[in-house]
């Protein structure tokens, strides 16, 4: 994923420089002009140099507290040691201030009381800002790492779920081909052509994160045609998948488990077997509808792959679309119905 410019190191460095420059230029920006008042002091330049040394001291304190003291003491819950180090820093700063004062302002008298008052409140302010900065920074980093781990876990789970689709689907298709070769051997060749198109899609298209809805529809239609060749007139198949108003994209092989489930459980010993499939995509809303007859009196043989399709696709829908999708599965009056709505925006 491309890193945003404001998250780059140079942008953060420039932001820090700008904030420090603005903070320490405020006394000069807010002070009254000397043009209409008393003339500047003779040692104005010396005061400026001293003020610059204060800036360097506070900047060092800020980052020393943020990147050394807090990670070493606060994060390891050594609070008393942290307090002790801060108390020890106060005389160090006063000594630095005294040395700079005597070196730069030789014509003025150094007063210890004024130095303590002058340094104490900036010390507390810089310390508070530094602590808040580091706490917020660590929180942002922790949240970012948590999101990255969550995304990686989701990608891993989606890859696993997608990898289950193809073997499970191909297992059922090959079973269908075996049944077709026994009952209608003359239809085997066109069925193999359809199967090759399905395999081509599975091999070359499903590695993408998204595919055009048009390709997914063609894939569904090839599977339906394959089943139509197998069952002939024994199963009434009604499809309507032409009402798509633009080139939407969708997760590959997301819809096939619903169709596969309809043919698996809506055929065989079902009287007057019938399957209805509708797909529309208008104004950013995809609606997919699958309905098949079922019989409560027919006991279907269970295998290890039974139920993988629907459970798999429902999990994928939750991971990919969350609240942007709605699925309803009902069994009523001899009909098994699946109604899926997805917000594609």
C-alpha positions as CSV (number, residue, x, y, z in Angstrom):
1,X,0.0,0.0,0.0
2,X,1.3,3.4,-0.9
3,X,2.4,5.5,2.0
4,X,0.6,8.9,2.4
5,X,3.0,11.9,2.0
6,X,2.1,13.2,5.5
7,X,3.3,9.9,7.0
8,X,6.7,10.1,5.5
9,X,9.8,10.9,7.6
10,X,10.6,14.1,5.8
11,X,7.1,15.5,6.2
12,X,7.1,14.7,10.0
13,X,10.5,16.3,10.3
14,X,9.3,19.5,8.6
15,X,6.2,19.5,10.8
16,X,8.4,19.4,13.9
17,X,10.7,22.1,12.7
18,X,7.7,24.3,11.9
19,X,6.1,23.8,15.3
20,X,9.3,24.6,17.1
21,X,9.9,27.7,15.0
22,X,6.4,28.9,15.6
23,X,6.5,28.2,19.3
24,X,9.8,30.0,20.0
25,X,9.2,32.9,17.6
26,X,6.0,33.9,19.6
27,X,7.9,36.2,22.0
28,X,9.4,38.1,19.1
29,X,6.1,38.2,17.2
30,X,4.1,39.4,20.1
31,X,6.5,41.9,21.7
32,X,5.8,45.6,21.1
33,X,7.7,47.5,18.4
34,X,10.7,49.7,19.5
35,X,10.0,52.2,16.8
36,X,7.7,54.3,18.9
37,X,9.1,53.4,22.3
38,X,12.4,53.2,24.1
39,X,15.5,52.2,22.0
40,X,16.6,48.6,22.1
41,X,19.0,47.5,24.8
42,X,22.7,47.5,24.1
43,X,23.1,43.8,24.8
44,X,20.0,42.8,22.7
45,X,22.1,40.4,20.6
46,X,23.5,38.7,23.7
47,X,19.9,38.2,25.0
48,X,19.0,36.7,21.6
49,X,22.0,34.2,21.8
50,X,20.9,33.3,25.4
51,X,17.4,32.7,24.3
52,X,18.7,30.5,21.5
53,X,20.5,28.3,24.0
54,X,17.3,28.0,26.0
55,X,15.6,26.8,22.8
56,X,18.2,24.1,22.3
57,X,17.9,23.0,25.9
58,X,14.1,22.7,25.7
59,X,14.2,20.8,22.4
60,X,16.8,18.4,23.8
61,X,14.6,17.9,26.9
62,X,11.5,17.3,24.8
63,X,13.0,14.5,22.7
64,X,15.1,13.0,25.5
65,X,12.0,12.6,27.6
66,X,9.9,11.3,24.6
67,X,12.4,8.8,23.1
68,X,14.6,7.8,26.1
69,X,12.9,8.3,29.5
70,X,9.3,7.3,28.6
71,X,10.2,4.1,26.7
72,X,12.8,3.1,29.4
73,X,10.9,3.9,32.5
74,X,7.2,4.6,31.9
75,X,6.6,1.7,29.4
76,X,8.4,-0.7,31.8
77,X,6.4,0.8,34.8
78,X,9.5,2.1,36.6
79,X,7.7,5.3,37.7
80,X,9.8,6.2,40.7
81,X,13.0,6.0,38.7
82,X,11.4,8.2,36.1
83,X,10.5,10.8,38.8
84,X,14.0,10.6,40.2
85,X,15.6,11.3,36.8
86,X,13.3,14.3,36.2
87,X,14.2,15.8,39.6
88,X,17.8,15.3,38.8
89,X,17.4,17.1,35.5
90,X,16.2,20.3,37.1
91,X,19.6,21.3,38.6
92,X,21.3,20.2,35.4
93,X,19.2,22.6,33.4
94,X,19.8,25.4,35.9
95,X,23.6,24.8,35.8
96,X,23.5,24.9,31.9
97,X,21.4,28.1,32.1
98,X,24.0,29.7,34.6
99,X,26.9,28.8,32.4
100,X,25.3,30.2,29.3
101,X,24.2,33.3,31.2
102,X,27.7,34.1,32.5
103,X,29.3,33.4,29.1
104,X,26.9,35.5,27.1
105,X,25.8,38.2,29.5
106,X,29.0,39.3,31.1
107,X,27.7,42.7,31.9
108,X,24.7,41.5,34.0
109,X,24.4,39.8,37.4
110,X,23.2,36.2,37.5
111,X,20.4,35.7,40.1
112,X,19.7,32.1,41.1
113,X,16.1,32.8,42.2
114,X,15.2,34.4,38.8
115,X,16.9,31.4,37.1
116,X,14.8,28.9,39.0
117,X,11.5,30.7,38.2
118,X,12.5,31.3,34.6
119,X,13.3,27.6,34.0
120,X,10.8,25.8,36.2
121,X,7.5,26.6,34.3
122,X,9.0,26.0,30.8
123,X,10.4,22.7,32.2
124,X,6.9,21.5,33.3
125,X,5.3,22.7,30.0
126,X,7.9,21.0,27.8
127,X,7.7,17.9,29.9
128,X,3.9,17.7,29.6
129,X,4.0,18.3,25.9
130,X,6.7,15.7,25.4
131,X,4.8,13.1,27.4
132,X,1.6,13.8,25.6
133,X,3.3,13.6,22.2
134,X,5.0,10.3,23.0
135,X,1.8,8.7,24.4
136,X,-0.2,9.8,21.3
137,X,2.6,8.6,19.0
138,X,2.8,5.2,20.7
139,X,-0.9,4.9,20.5
140,X,-1.0,5.7,16.8
141,X,1.8,3.2,16.1
142,X,0.1,0.5,18.2
143,X,-3.2,1.1,16.4
144,X,-1.4,1.0,13.0
145,X,0.3,-2.3,13.8
146,X,-3.0,-3.8,15.1
147,X,-4.7,-2.7,11.9
148,X,-1.9,-4.2,9.8
149,X,-2.1,-7.5,11.7
150,X,-5.8,-7.6,11.3
151,X,-5.6,-6.9,7.6
152,X,-2.9,-9.6,7.2
153,X,-5.1,-12.0,9.2
154,X,-8.1,-11.2,7.0
155,X,-6.0,-11.6,3.8
156,X,-4.8,-15.0,5.1
157,X,-8.3,-16.1,6.0
158,X,-9.7,-14.9,2.7
159,X,-7.0,-16.7,0.8
160,X,-7.8,-19.9,2.7
161,X,-11.5,-19.6,2.1
162,X,-10.9,-18.9,-1.6
163,X,-8.6,-21.8,-1.9
164,X,-11.4,-24.0,-0.5
165,X,-13.8,-22.9,-3.2
166,X,-12.0,-24.3,-6.3
167,X,-11.3,-27.8,-5.1
168,X,-14.8,-28.2,-3.6
169,X,-16.3,-26.8,-6.8
170,X,-14.2,-28.9,-9.1
171,X,-15.0,-32.0,-7.1
172,X,-18.7,-31.5,-7.7
173,X,-18.2,-30.7,-11.4
174,X,-16.1,-33.8,-12.0
175,X,-18.8,-35.9,-10.4
176,X,-21.3,-34.3,-12.7
177,X,-19.1,-35.1,-15.7
178,X,-18.9,-38.8,-14.7
179,X,-22.7,-38.9,-14.4
180,X,-23.1,-37.2,-17.8
181,X,-20.7,-39.6,-19.5
182,X,-22.7,-42.6,-18.3
183,X,-26.2,-41.2,-19.2
184,X,-25.5,-39.0,-22.2
185,X,-22.1,-39.8,-23.7
186,X,-22.8,-37.8,-26.8
187,X,-23.0,-34.6,-24.7
188,X,-19.6,-35.2,-23.1
189,X,-17.6,-33.2,-25.7
190,X,-19.6,-29.9,-25.5
191,X,-19.6,-30.3,-21.7
192,X,-15.8,-30.7,-21.7
193,X,-15.5,-27.4,-23.7
194,X,-17.7,-25.7,-21.1
195,X,-15.5,-27.2,-18.4
196,X,-12.3,-25.9,-20.0
197,X,-13.8,-22.4,-19.9
198,X,-14.6,-22.8,-16.3
199,X,-11.0,-24.0,-15.5
200,X,-9.5,-21.1,-17.5
201,X,-11.4,-18.6,-15.4
202,X,-10.4,-20.4,-12.2
203,X,-6.8,-20.5,-13.1
204,X,-6.2,-17.1,-14.6
205,X,-8.8,-14.8,-13.1
206,X,-9.3,-15.8,-9.5
207,X,-5.9,-14.7,-8.4
208,X,-7.1,-11.1,-8.7
209,X,-8.6,-9.2,-5.7
210,X,-11.5,-8.2,-7.9
211,X,-12.9,-9.2,-11.3
212,X,-15.5,-7.6,-13.5
213,X,-19.0,-8.6,-12.7
214,X,-19.4,-9.4,-16.4
215,X,-16.8,-12.1,-16.2
216,X,-18.3,-13.6,-13.1
217,X,-21.6,-13.6,-14.8
218,X,-20.1,-15.4,-17.8
219,X,-18.6,-17.9,-15.4
220,X,-22.0,-18.5,-13.8
221,X,-23.7,-19.0,-17.1
222,X,-21.1,-21.5,-18.3
223,X,-21.7,-23.5,-15.1
224,X,-25.5,-23.3,-15.6
225,X,-25.1,-24.4,-19.3
226,X,-23.0,-27.4,-18.1
227,X,-25.7,-28.4,-15.7
228,X,-28.4,-27.9,-18.3
229,X,-26.6,-30.3,-20.6
230,X,-26.4,-32.8,-17.8
231,X,-30.0,-32.7,-16.7
232,X,-31.8,-31.7,-19.9
233,X,-35.5,-31.4,-19.4
234,X,-35.5,-33.1,-16.1
235,X,-34.8,-29.8,-14.4
236,X,-36.5,-26.5,-15.3
237,X,-33.8,-23.8,-15.2
238,X,-34.8,-20.1,-15.3
239,X,-32.1,-17.5,-15.5
240,X,-32.0,-13.7,-15.8
241,X,-28.6,-12.1,-15.5
242,X,-28.7,-9.3,-18.1
243,X,-29.7,-6.3,-16.1
244,X,-26.3,-4.9,-15.3
245,X,-25.9,-1.2,-15.9
246,X,-22.1,-0.7,-15.7
247,X,-18.7,-2.4,-15.2
248,X,-18.9,-3.3,-11.5
249,X,-16.3,-5.4,-9.8
250,X,-16.7,-8.2,-7.4
251,X,-14.7,-10.8,-5.5
252,X,-14.1,-13.8,-7.8
253,X,-16.1,-17.0,-7.3
254,X,-18.3,-15.3,-4.7
255,X,-21.6,-16.2,-6.2
256,X,-21.0,-19.7,-7.6
257,X,-21.5,-21.5,-4.3
258,X,-25.2,-20.4,-4.2
259,X,-25.8,-21.8,-7.7
260,X,-23.8,-24.9,-7.0
261,X,-25.9,-25.5,-3.8
262,X,-29.1,-25.1,-5.8
263,X,-28.1,-27.8,-8.3
264,X,-26.8,-30.1,-5.6
265,X,-29.8,-30.0,-3.4
266,X,-32.5,-29.1,-5.9
267,X,-32.1,-32.0,-8.3
268,X,-32.1,-35.8,-8.1
269,X,-35.2,-37.2,-6.5
270,X,-36.9,-33.8,-6.4
271,X,-40.3,-33.9,-8.1
272,X,-40.7,-31.2,-10.8
273,X,-37.3,-29.9,-10.0
274,X,-37.0,-26.2,-10.7
275,X,-34.2,-23.6,-10.3
276,X,-34.5,-19.8,-10.6
277,X,-31.5,-17.6,-10.8
278,X,-31.6,-13.8,-11.1
279,X,-28.8,-11.2,-11.0
280,X,-29.1,-7.5,-11.3
281,X,-26.7,-4.6,-10.6
282,X,-28.1,-1.1,-10.7
283,X,-27.1,2.1,-9.1
284,X,-24.3,0.4,-7.1
285,X,-26.6,-2.3,-5.7
286,X,-26.1,-5.9,-6.6
287,X,-29.1,-8.2,-6.1
288,X,-28.6,-12.0,-6.5
289,X,-31.5,-14.4,-6.1
290,X,-31.4,-18.2,-6.2
291,X,-34.4,-20.4,-5.6
292,X,-34.7,-24.2,-5.9
293,X,-37.2,-26.8,-4.9
294,X,-36.3,-29.2,-2.2
295,X,-37.9,-32.2,-0.4
296,X,-37.9,-32.7,3.3
297,X,-38.5,-36.4,2.8
298,X,-35.4,-37.0,0.7
299,X,-32.3,-37.9,2.8
300,X,-29.2,-36.8,0.9
301,X,-26.0,-38.6,1.5
302,X,-23.5,-36.5,3.5
303,X,-19.8,-36.2,2.7
304,X,-16.9,-34.3,4.2
305,X,-17.4,-31.5,1.7
306,X,-21.1,-31.0,2.4
307,X,-21.9,-27.5,3.6
308,X,-18.5,-26.0,2.8
309,X,-19.9,-23.8,0.0
310,X,-22.5,-21.8,1.8
311,X,-20.6,-21.6,5.1
312,X,-17.6,-20.5,3.2
313,X,-19.3,-17.8,1.1
314,X,-21.1,-16.3,4.1
315,X,-17.8,-16.0,6.0
316,X,-16.2,-14.3,2.9
317,X,-19.2,-11.9,2.6
318,X,-18.7,-10.9,6.3
319,X,-15.0,-10.3,5.8
320,X,-15.3,-8.4,2.5
321,X,-18.5,-6.4,2.8
322,X,-19.5,-6.4,6.4
323,X,-22.5,-4.1,6.9
324,X,-22.6,-3.4,3.1
325,X,-24.3,-6.7,2.4
326,X,-27.4,-8.5,3.4
327,X,-28.3,-12.1,2.9
328,X,-31.5,-13.9,3.6
329,X,-31.8,-17.7,3.4
330,X,-35.3,-19.2,3.8
331,X,-36.9,-22.6,3.5
332,X,-40.7,-22.3,2.9
333,X,-43.4,-24.2,1.0
334,X,-40.9,-26.6,-0.6
335,X,-38.6,-23.8,-1.8
336,X,-35.1,-23.0,-0.7
337,X,-34.4,-19.4,-1.3
338,X,-31.3,-17.2,-1.1
339,X,-31.5,-13.4,-1.5
340,X,-28.3,-11.5,-1.5
341,X,-27.8,-7.7,-1.7
342,X,-24.4,-6.1,-1.9
343,X,-23.5,-2.4,-1.9
344,X,-20.8,-2.2,-4.6
345,X,-19.9,1.5,-3.9
